[in-house]
Amino acid sequence: MNQSRQRKATPSQLRYLAAKRLWTKIRLRAWKTMPEKMEAIRVEATKQAAKKKHRHNDAIREQMKTWPETLSTSALRECIDQSLDYSGKVTSLIYRMRRHGMIDFKMDGLWHNLCHLPRRQDS
């Protein structure tokens, strides 16, 4: 059985880890000495993160409004590649869109766009 030798950390990695430990120590001390202030900071950061997530989801919804009402899987992937600036895995984005009620896969074997523009009815 071959055992691999552990690599030594580079000086820059050691500095990075030392800085992480320092900030962990500072934050732990802050939570012990001023928990109300740290909780207020945490609550505000959570609100900001939620706003950012909603903005991203709204941007995806706005772009999806221009897509067809039904899409095959290959067409869905093409639409994502062409119109969305997404650097992650496409399957992850599709799961996200399903969770947030943007698309749905139905028994007809097609993806149904739930963000499409309503049909105009001319008077």
Residue pairs with C-beta under 8 A, 6 or more apart in sequence:
9 17
27 38
30 37
30 38
31 38
57 96
57 100
57 102
60 84
60 93
60 96
60 97
60 102
61 102
61 115
63 83
63 84
64 97
64 102
64 103
64 113
64 115
64 116
65 115
65 116
65 117
66 83
66 117
67 79
67 83
67 113
67 115
67 116
68 75
68 113
68 116
69 112
69 113
69 116
70 108
70 110
70 111
70 112
70 113
71 79
71 110
71 111
71 113
72 109
72 110
72 111
73 111
76 94
76 103
76 111
77 90
80 86
80 90
80 93
80 94
81 90
84 93
86 93
94 103
97 103
98 104
98 105
101 114
102 113
102 114
102 115
103 111
103 112
103 113
103 114
103 115
104 111
104 112
104 114
105 111
105 112
106 112
